[in-house]
């Protein structure tokens, strides 16, 4: 038996292909023919993403963006090809195509950015005695109440993967400028920068330099608070261990239940619409088969107008009559 038979392929080092190339496999282009005749369902059932897939996708983005050789400053298509390759390697499967991966990661990044903004705001204004876990729960509650969909934040584990990534912080937080730095213009119009410290003339007496130098400025309260929270912010899960895991599992279960309920409602609505369509089609066909031998005058005009209305409606719905051998 070949010992390498079950070894997953190394996607990281494979030759890159076009991440957005059109997949022309037959499964994506169903034919109108079917063994039973008539139309087949052109809409494939959407396979929901698992929590493991979402977490691994976030992990793949972090790995690709922090690759010292690649990074996220490369060509757009090459970066997404790298993300996709790492995701395939982590999942040991190629079940998701490029469009599914980019669409899902776009949704993850959007929602994680919104949640991260709420979390950071609450972290900066938290009350004395509250810990990071309290802030996290408050952020979860606020996200659910303030987002348009009124749904719980669905990407907790992906957010934990993303939030401490330098590239993620760089993209979501942006660059901050010092509040003590001011710019002024001299009479010549040149821009000068003042940072609040004493300027020293190199021609001054060295003794004066020692006596006139100001004491170092103390670190501001906000800056010190932010520096202190940076280390604690990255240890939410480590600090609370099982308590945090149980909370995450509870929220994920809640989100999954809501998703299943929504899916069942969609399926029930689809079945109802299909039943209505079947009934309408049967009624339309009965009308079109009716004869007008005994009608004349206004009654005949009304009957013919009704049949023409049915034909127009069926044409709008894409019914091809000749497939059934009907000639109206």
FIKEDREN-80620 format. One record per residue (C-alpha): x, y, z. Coordinates in steps of 0.5 Angstrom, whole numbers, plus 500, padded with zeros to 3 digits. Layout:
<recs>
XYZ;...
</recs>
This chain:
<recs>
500500500;503507498;504511505;503517501;496515499;492519504;497525505;493531503;496535497;501541499;497547497;501552500;507551495;503549489;503553482;498559483;492558478;487564477;483564483;477567479;477563473;471560471;469553473;466550467;465543470;458540468;455540475;455548474;451548467;445543468;442542461;434543460;434535459;432530464;430523463;423524465;422530460;420537462;425542466;429540471;431544477;436549475;437552483;442548487;441547494;446552498;450548503;451552509;458554512;460550518;463554524;470550523;470552516;469559518;474559523;479556518;477561513;479567518;486563520;487562512;487570511;491571517;496566515;496569508;496576510;502575515;506571510;513575510;514573502;507574500;503579505;497582503;500588499;501583493;496583487;489582489;488575485;494572488;493574495;486571494;489565491;494564497;488565502;484559498;490555498;491555505;484554507;484548502;490545506;487547513;480543511;484538507;478539502;476543496;469543497;468551496;470555490;473561489;466565489;464562495;470563499;471571497;463572499;464568505;470572508;467579505;461577510;466575516;470581515;464586515;461583521;468582525;469590523;463592526;463588532;470590533;468597533;463596539;468592543;473597543;469603544;466599550;473597552;475604553;469606557;468600561;467601569;472600574;471592576;469590570;473585566;474583559;469578559;464583561;466587556;465582551;458580553;456587553;459588546;455581544;448584547;449591543;451588537;445584537;441590539;444595534;445591527;439592522;438584522;437584530;441578530;447575534;454576532;455570528;463570528;466570535;471565533;473568527;474575530;478572536;483569530;483576526;483581532;490580534;493580527;497586525;495586518;487586521;489592526;492596521;486595516;481596521;484601526;488606521;493610523;493615529;496621530;499625536;494629539;500634542;503635535;501642532;503645525;504652524;506656518;512661519;512668515;515665509;509660508;513654510;510649515;513648522;511642527;511643534;510637539;510641545;517640547;523646548;527647542;534648543;539652540;546649538;550655540;547656547;552655553;552647555;550649562;544653560;542646556;542642562;538647566;533649561;531642559;524640561;522634564;519628560;512629559;508623563;504618559;497621558;491617561;488615555;495612552;496609558;490606558;490603551;497600552;494597559;488594555;492591549;495586553;489584556;485585550;489579547;487574553;480574553;479567552;486565556;483569562;477566563;478559560;472554560;467560562;469563555;468557551;461555554;459562553;461562546;458555545;452557548;452563543;453559537;448554539;443560539;445562532;445555529;438555532;436561529;439559522;435553522;428556524;430561518;431555513;425552515;421558514;424559507;423552505;416552508;415558504;418555498;413549498;407553499;409558493;411551489;404549491;401555489;404555482;402548481;395550482;395556478;398552472;393547472;388552472;391556466;392549462;384548463;382555461;387554455;384547453;377550453;373551447;369557445;364553440;358556443;360563445;359569440;359576441;361580447;362573451;367570445;371577446;371576453;373569453;379570448;382576452;382571458;386566454;390571451;392573458;393566461;398565455;402572456;402570464;405563462;410566457;413571463;414565467;418562462;413556460;415553453;409550450;412546445;416541450;409539452;406538445;401543446;399548440;394554442;
</recs>
